[in-house]
């Protein structure tokens, strides 16, 4: 089943004070199916962050269509889009985006509180996810009491709280050391494999990308190559490095 469908997506930044227009995305076509774990990679300035922002409803395209579960988000009005995003999209940010004034349990449950769900339902769902991510013993702590890798697991739990159609991850290992990066990528893989979460992740890190099942490479705002994992992470990692050496991949 198609979860995300992108058709002829373009993004052009208008010129200012005589400067030329900048085409960030030049006709992207993309399909993500239910249960896929897909990575987006490309050199600095390739358009990968712009693409993620448009697909997740943070930014608007210049033209083209973005459909999530057969609903065209590019035509939604602001309030409708905000509600749709809260109910249907999960997002894992590079810098966690947790509220220091709330406990970890409260951070995870916040989207359900905003939806005015039953308090007992919220508590049960939060407990379920915290146990799934092995952070159940941290529920009363605040974000400033825990390490980066633990914060990212909290962020992953929050992204799942509404059982979203798709989860977007923006450089989820960008602020983590190598051990924490390995743990969070294991966490995202667990989400994908054990509860069939559909994940689209932007990363510049070949190690993080090797956890994906498919990688789409973009350059100069266009898709230039796609590779698929055959289940051997080491071989997939080597293939990613090979492609990066050809098209460039430094962030």
N, C-alpha and C positions, 0 to 999 in steps of 0.2 A: 504494500500500500504506500502511495506517495504521501509523505508528510510535508515536504517542502518542494515547491516548484518555482523556479526562477526563469523568466522568459525575457530575453533581449534587454537586460537591465543595463541602464547607463546612468552615470553621474558626472555632470559637468559643473565645475565651479566657475561662476561668472567672473569676468575680468573687472579689475578695479584700477582706476587711474591709468588707463591705457595698456595695462598688462594683458597678456593673452589669456584666453580661456584655458582651463586645465581640465582635461578629461581623465577622471580618476577611474572610471569603469566604462569599458567600451563594448557593450553587448554581451553580457554574461548570460549563459543558459546553463541551468543546473537542476538536478533532481536528487533529493535525499529521500530514501525509503525508510519505512518504519524499522527500528532496530539497528540502523547503521551507526557507525562511529567514524565520522569523516573529518579529516584535517584539511585546513587551508594553509598553504605555505607560499612564500614568495619573497623577493628582495624588499628592502626598505623602499617605500614609495610605490609598491606594486598595486596597492588598492585593497589589500586583504582586510585591513581594519575598517575601511569605508564599506566594503561588502558586508562584513559582519554587522555593522551598525544599521545598514539598510534592511538586511534580512530579519533583524530582531526588532525592527520598528523604532529604533532610536533616531534614525535619520531617514530622510525621504529621497527617493531616486529622482532623476530628471525625467526618465521615461522607463517603460518596461513594467513588468508585473511580478509581484511576489505573493505566492499563495501558500498558506499554511493550512493543511487539512481542508483544502478546496475553498478557503476563504481568502479573498484578495485583500491583504492588509494595506496595499498601496492606495486603495480607494477609501479607506476608513477615515472618518473624522477623528480629531484629537481625543475626545473623551471615549469614543468607541474603541479606538486603538489602545488606549491606556487600560481599559477593562479587559480587552482581549489578551493583551500581553500578560496581565496579572494572572489570568486564568489558564493560559495556554502555553506560555513561554517561561522557561527557567533560564537563569543567567548566572554564570560563574565569572566574577571579575578578577582581574590580576591583583588588585589591591583589596580584595575581600568584600569591601563595602558593608561591613558590619557596624552596628550602632553601639558605641562604647557604653551608653547609658542603660542598655538592656542586657539581661543575662543571655547566655547562648541559647537557652531554651526559648526565650522570648524573641530573639532574633530569628530563629528558625520558624516560629509560629506566626510571625508578624503578617505575612500575606493572608493567612486564614482569619486573623483578627480583623484585618481590613475588609474581608468578605463577610464579617459578622457571623462566622460559624459558631456552632455550639462549643462552649469552653471544654467540655469533656471530649468532644471529637478532636479539638485542637490538641489537647494534652495527649490523647492516644496516638495521634498521627506523629507528633513531635517525638514522643518516646520511641515509637517504631523506627523512625529514621535515625535517631541518635544511637540506638542499639545497632542498627544496620551498619553504621559507620564507626562503631566502637568508640563513641564519645559520650556514652550515657552517664559516665561518672563526672562529666564536666558541666552538666546542665545548669548548675547554679552559679557558675563562674561568668565573668564578663570578658569581652574580647581582649582587654589589655592584660589579662592574667594568663593567657595561653600563647603557644608558639605559632609561627606562620603556617606550618603544615596542619595543625589542628584548626586554625582559623579557616583554612581552605576546605576542610572536611565539613565544618559548620556551614560554609557558603554552599557546598554541594548539597547538603541536607535541605537548606532553605530553597535551593533551586528546584528540588523535587517535591516540596511540600504540597503543591497543588496538582501533582501527577500530570505535569505538562506534556504537551504533544512533542515538544523538542526542547533540548537544552543547548544553549550557546555558551561556549567557554572562550574567553579572551585571554590568551597567554596565561593559563592558570598556574604555570610553574615559574612565571617571570620573576616573582619576588621570593623564591624559595631556594634553599641549598639543595645539593644533589640528593641527599637522603630524603628530605621532605618532598622533593619533586617526584622521586620514585614512588613514594607513598600515595601522593595525590593522584598520580596517573593510574596507580593500581586501584584507587577508589573510583575513579571515573570509569575504568574498565569494568569494575564490579557492577556499577550502575548499568552499564550497557549490556553485560552478559547475563546478569542474574535477574534484573527486572526489565530488561528489554528497552531501556531508555534510548531514545534517538539523540545523538550528540553531534554537534558541529563545532569544531574547535579551530581557532586561529592560533598558530604557534610559529616561532622561528627556530625552535629547538628540535633537532632531529631525534633526540632521545624521547622526548614527549610524543613526537609524531609517530614513533615506531609502535606505540600502543594502538594507533588507529587501524581500521580495517581498509581504509581507502584514503589516499592523499590527492588533493587537487592543487596543482601549482598554478599561480597566476603571476603575470609579469606585464607591466605597462597597462594594467586594467583589463587584461584578457586571460582566459584560461589557455595555458600553453601545453600542459601535460597532466596526465592522471595515472597513478599507479595503485595497484591493489595488493594487499598482503595475502600471502599464501599460508599464513599461520606461524611462520618462523620469524620471530622478531629481529634476530640478529641479521638475517638476510634482508629483511625489510629496511632495517636501519642503514645497512650498506647501500641499498638501492636509493634511499632518500639522499644520502650523502653524494652519491653519483649524480643524481638529478640536480642537486643544489650546485654542484661544481660546474654544471653546464649553464644553468639559468641564473645563478647567483642566489644567495639566501640569507645574507647577513641582515640583521635587523637594525 
